[in-house]
Amino acid sequence: MANKILIQYFHWYYNDTEILWNKVAQQAGALSALGITGAWLPPAYKATSGDVSVGYDCYDLFDLGEFNQKDSVATRHGDKAAYLNAIKKLKDAGIITIADVVFNHKAGGDEIETVKVRMVDSENRTEFASELIEIETWTKFTFPGRGGEYSDFVWDHTCFSGVDSAKDIAGNAIFAIQNGYEDAWEDVPSDEFGNYDYLMFNDIEFRNPAVREELKRWGEWYYQTCGMEGFRLDAVKHISYEFLNDWLDHMKNTFDKEFFIVGENWVVDNVKRLHDYIVQTEGRMHLFDSILHHNLYRASLHPEAYDLSSIFEGTLTQSNPELSVTFVDNHDSQPLQALQSYIEFWFRPMAYALILLREQGLPCLFYPDLYGASYIDKDEDGKETSVELIPLAELPGLCRIRRDLSYGLQRDYLDHPNCIGWTREGIDEQPNSGFAVILSNGAEGVKLMELGLRNAGKTYVDALENSTHEVIINEQGIGEFSCHAKSISVWILKQD
């Protein structure tokens, strides 16, 4: 009856002294003890910048830190043996591995080809900005360091729909490769910029049957080699959903296995786009609720002015909780990233309670909130900015409350702009289960909330120790719960 919890076990600037794959293996038992059931690991394959890359500028999907390519054997996170050991240790601890899959693009080509292209308008990719021209660009991938091991497939310009640079043209632009298709770009879920097929680097052409078959072969090899239980699919709004449906069905049917699948379709405020994608993919995958993340972010920026009663309005968690993966922050929203929208620290305990202690949605923790993070980044002018993210002291306790106590009927009290709450009644099968949550983004809050007749006469205390008094549930199953100003209290059954 465990309540599942995922964790994103990395962040963009991971710089701990311990190699990530080794830390995963070492921490697997501790994660399990917190109630973690799934660990999303970063891309494990060789990327363009070798052992310093986070992995999203992917080069060779078949090189998991095994071959001397891009000036390194290991990736930033470790070598292949360490990666396989991390997956094994997670499995031994009862935690599934969710592998990050980057299908949208490749980078770091090995050879230059002369390619026929047309430049497109960067603001409207459906409009051409040049006549047919030829450019020299890095579209041939032979992976000489791997020498044909695992696959001898050679990627060339017919495997890509667009690039953003050319050896013989100064500066960057978006070039649509002319491979004989009626439309320059594929039909993708996002119509931003007219058509958002092109995102970055060498954009993969999924209309090419050879490409589709190679990626299916890779998927088979990846699972047979590593034994992960799920996949996080990067940048799905830029990828043909027909290809992803085909690939996911192939993996499911080949191995007769239900993989856990979650897609990244970053949407700020239009839940219809997420619903449309669920229809297009026929419910094959969960989606990250980026809209809820932005609601939490706005709430953290505007204490008192933000209407907490509307925190779930317009979110995937509200309308399709079964397919919603909720999160407070991730590697894209953390400080200094392009999509920076990092939730203010005062609100983070409330944000985590809102995703961990409710029955709707599948929560995903973020690595720095458990371990902390300290890093420095440079801008284009070389100016340094330092960031210090401290661990969230309340997080382990909130995880254990979800694991042990988050059961039974949920009653919502999302009825005030500055003070909201909810209760879980608990069940007989889970001793001491049930709780009441109350939080305020303004003044001190007080609410009468029902925990059910089964809890009448019981005494509750604040698990977070923000409030020190006790609450006794009356004969109607109702208690008067409170929290301090701009704070949260989680009321659990007092233990003798």
N, C-alpha and C positions, 0 to 999 in steps of 0.2 A: 504493500500500500504506500510505498515511498513516494513523496512528492519530488518530482525531478527538478534538478538545478543544473544548468550549464555554466561553464566558465570559459571566457576567452582568455586562453593562457599565453598571452603575449601583449605587448603594446608596440607602437611604431618605433619608439626609441629604446627598446630593450637593450640595456648595457650592463646588466649584472655581471659580476665576476664569474659566475657559474654559467656554463653553456646551457642554453634553454632546454635541449633534449635531456640533459643530465638532471636538471632541476625538476623537470616533469617527473622523471622516474623516481627521484628522491622524495618528492612531495605527494606521490600518488596516494599513499595511505592516509596522509593528513587531509587531503581533499575529500577522500571517501568519508572520513570521520565527520566532515562538515555537512555531508549530505549531497556532495557533488556527484552527479550521475553521468555527465558528459563533458569532455574537454575539447574545445575547438583549438586546434593547433595551427600555426601560421603555415604558409606555403613551404613545402619541404624540399622543393627541387631547385636546381641551379638557376640563378638569375643573372642578369647582365653584369651587375657589379659584384659578382662572386660572393665572397664571405662577408661583405658589408651590407648586402641588400636585405631588406625585409622580405623580399620574395615576390612582390607583385609585378616586377619588371621581368617576368619569367622568360627563360631561355630554353632550357631542355627539361621537359617533364620526366624523362627517364633517368635523370641524374639526381639521385637523392643524397648527394654528398659522397660520391663514389669515384668520380673521374676528375682528372686535372683539366678543368675547363674554367675559363674566365678568371685565370690566375689563382685558382684555389681548388682543392679537393673538397673539403667540407664547405657547407653553407654557413651562413651567419649563425645558425642554430645548432650546428654540429654535423657529424657525418652520418652515413646511412646506418651503421651499426647502432649508434646512439639513438637514432630515430626509431628503429625497430624495437630497441629495448624499452624506450619510453612508452610505445604503444602496448607492449607486453605488460609492463608494470601497471599501466592504467587498467588494462583488462583484468589482471590479477586482483586489483582493488575494486572491481565491479564498476568501472568507469569506461564508457565507450569513447573512442577517439573519433572526432569529427575533423576530417582532413579538408584543408582549404584548397579549392579547385579554381584555377584561373584559366578560363577558356577563351576569354575575349581577345587576347592579343599575345604576341611574342615580341621579344626584343633582343638586340645584340646579334643580328645576322652575321654569318661567317663570310659571305661573298657578296659582291655587288652584281646586280643584273641591270640591263637596260630595259626599262619598262615603259609602256605606253600609259599615260595618265591624263586626267583633266583636273585642274585645280578647282576646288569648290569654295563657295562662300562660307566662311567659318560660322556665320550667324544663321545661315540657311543652307544646310548641306545638300538640299535638293536642287540648288541652283549652281550651275557651273560658272566659274570665274575665268576660264581660259579655254582655248581650243585644245585639240588633241596635241600633246607634246610628248617627248621622250625624256626620261630622267634616269640618272644612275642612282640606284638606291640599294640598301642592304636587305634584300628579300630572300636570299638563299641561305638555308640552315642545313649544314652537313654534319655538325657535331663531331668534328675530327677527334676530339679528346675521348669520345666514347667509342669511336671506331666501329659503329654498327651493332654494338652489343644491345640486346633486347629489341631493337628495331633498326632497320636500314632505310627507313623512310626519309626522303629528302624533301624539305619544304622549299618551294620556290614561289615566284610571284603569283602563280595560279592559285596558291593557297591563301592569298590575302586580298582583301577588298580595298585597302587603303593604307597609306603611310603618311608620316608628317615631316619627313626630311629627305633631302637628296644631296648626293655628293657634289653635284655640279650646279646647285642653286643655293645661294646664300639665304640664311634665315629659315624659319619654319612656316609651313603651310599645310593644308590638308589636301592630299592628292588622291583622287579616286582612281584605282587601277582599272583599266579597261580590259576585262577578261571575257567579253562577249555576252555578258548578261544584259537583259533588257533594262534593268535598273542598276544604277551605280551601287546602291546600298541594299542590304537585305531588309526584309520586313521585320522590325524589332518592336518591342513593347512601347518604347519611348519615342514620342514625336517632338521632343525638345530639339531646337535648332532644325526644325523640319523633319529630320530623321537622325536619331542619336545612335546609329549603328557604330559610327566611328567615335572612339574614346581616346585612344593613345597608341603609340608605337606602331607595330604592324598588325592591322586589324584582320582577324582570321575570317576567311571566306567559307562559311558553312554550307554554301550551295555546291561546293566541290565534293563529290561523293568520296574521293580518296581521303579528304580531310576527315570526313565523318567516320570513315572506317578506321583510320589511324587513331582517332581519339577513343573509339570503342575498344580497340586493341590495347591502348594505354590504360583505360579504365580497368580492363580485365587484369592486366599485369600489375597495376597499382594495388588492387585489392588482394590478389593472390600473393603478392610480395609482402604486404604490410598488415592486412587483416583489420583495417579500420571498419567501424560500424556505421559511419555516416559521412556526409559531405556538406560543406558550406560552399555554395556556388557564388563566386564573385561577380559583381557587375551584371546581373542578369537582365537588367532593362536594356542593355546594349547588345544582347545576344538573341539570335533566333530562338523563340520559344519552341518551335517545331523541332529544332535540333536537340534542345535540352530534354523535351519530352521523349524523343527517340533514344537519347543516351541513357536517361534514367530507366526507361523500360528495358533497354538492353541489359543494363546492370542487374535489374531486378529479376529478369527472366533467366539470364545466364547463370546466376548463382542461387536462384529460388530464395531470395532474401529481401526482406523489407529494410532497406537502409533508411536511416534518419537523414532527411534532406532539409536544409534551410537556405533560402536565397537572399542575397542582398539586393534589394530594389529600393534605393534611397529616395524616399518621397517625404516632403516637408509638411504638406497640408492638404493633400487630396487623396483621401482614402479610396476613392473610386478607382484610382490607378492600381492600387493593390488588389482590389476586388476583381478588376478586369484581368489582372495577371493570374489570379487564382483560377478564373474561368479558363483562360488560355492554356494553363498548365493542368487543368482538370484536377486541382487539389493535390498534385504530386509532391508539393513541397510546402514547408512552413516559410514564413517571411518575417524578417525583422521589422518590428513596429517602430520605424523611424519617426512616425508622427507622434507617438506617445513620448518618445525621447525629446522631441522639440517642445511638446507641452510641458514636460518636466523642466526643461531648460528655461522656458519663459517664466514658469512659476518661480524658479530660483532667482531670476533677475528682478522680479517685481513683487516682493513680499507685500502682503496686504492688498495690493492693487490687483493681483491675479485671483480670479474666481476658482477656488479649489473644487467647487462642486462640478465644474466642467472639465476636470483634468482628463477624463477618459473620452470626452466627446470628440467625434470625428476620427477615432483611432481604430486600428485593426483589432485591438484587444477588446474593444466594445462590441464590434459587429461580427468578428469571426475569431473568437478567442482560441478555438481549437488549433488554428494554424498560425497563431501569433507568438513570436519569440520576442520577449520584452527585454530591454536593457537600459541602463542608466547612461553609460557612455561606452565608446569603443575606440579603436585606433584611428578612425577617421575624425571623430569629434574631439579627441583630446587636444590640449593646448599646443599650438603652433602648426596644427594640421589645416589643410585647405577647408575642411568642413567644420572647423572648430566651433563647438557649441557645448563646452564643458560645463556641467551643472555646478553651480556654486556650492561650496563645501557645506554651508549651514543647512542646505536642503537635501544633501545626499542621504542622510539616514531616512528621511521621509520618502525620498524617491525609491530607495531600496525596499522599504516597507510596502510601498505601492505595487511593486512587482513581485516581491517574495511572499507576501502574506495574504494574497488574494488567490481565489481559485482560477481566475481568468488569466490565460497566457502562460508561457513557459519562460521563466526568468533566466537571464544570462549575466553572470558577474563579469567584471572587468578586472584584469590582473592588478593594476595599480591600487585598486580599492582593497585588495587583500594584502599586497606586499609593499605598496608604495612605489614611487619612481622618482628619479632625479636625473635630469638630462639638460643638455645645452644644444641649441640649434643655431645655425647661421643663416641669415637671409642672403639675397643676391649681392648685397654690398659688403658682406662679411661681418655685419653686426651680429653679435652674439646675444641670445636671450636664454636665460636659465629658468628652468621650471622645477618645482618641488611639489610632488603629489604625495600626501601622507596617507597611510592606510586608514581605512574607516574602522574605528574601534568597535562600532556596533555591528559590523557585518557578520562576523562569525556567529554571534548570538542570534541574529535574524535568520541565518541559514539553519541553525539548529532548531529554531522555533518552527520554521517551515517543515523541516524533516520530521519532527516529533509531534507537533501540536496542530498543524494546519489542516484540520479535518472537520467535517460536518457542515451543516447548513450555514450559508453566508447571508448575513443581513446587512444591508448597506444603509449608511446614514450620510450620504453625500448631499447634504441639504443646507449647507451654509457656505457662503463665499470664502470664509477665512478659517473655518473649522469643520473638518469632516472625520468620519470614522466608519468602522464596520466591525462585525463580530463573526467568529466561527464558533459554532455551538459545540463541536467536538463529537466523538463517537465512542461507544463502549469498547470497541476493539483496540483503540489507541488510548491507553491510560493517561489521564491528566490532560487530554487534548482539549482544544478550544482556547480562545483568547478574545480580547477586545483591543482594537487599535484606535487611537484618537490623535490627531495632529492639527497644528495650527500654524498659519503663516502670518498671524497677527498677534492679538492679545491672548491671554490665557483662555483655554477652551474647556467647556464642560458639556457633556452630553449624557442623556439617559439612553442607554442602549440595551437591547434584549439579548441575552445569552441562552434563553430557553429554560423551561421548567426543570430539565434534568440538572441544571446547575444552581437551582435555588438553594440559598443558605451557604453557598461556598464563598470562600474569601480569595480575592485576587490582589496581586502585587505587580508593580511595574518591573518587567524583566530588564529594562534598560536603566533602571534606577534613577531616572530623571525625576520621578515623583516617589515620595517615601511613605505616604499613607496607604491604607488598605481599603479595598472596596468589597462590601458584602452584597451578594446578589439577593434581592428580596424574593418573596414567595411567588411573585409573578414572573420570575426569571429575569428581572431588570436590575441593572446597576447604574450608578452615577459615576461616570468615568471622566477624568480630566487630564489636561496636559498643560505645561507651562507655555508662555508666549514663544512663538517661533520655535516650537519643539514638538516632540513626539513621545508618547508613552504607549507601551505594549503590555497590556494587563494579562497575566497568566495566573493559573491556579497556584495558590500558596502551598508550598510543601512543608509538611511537619518536620 
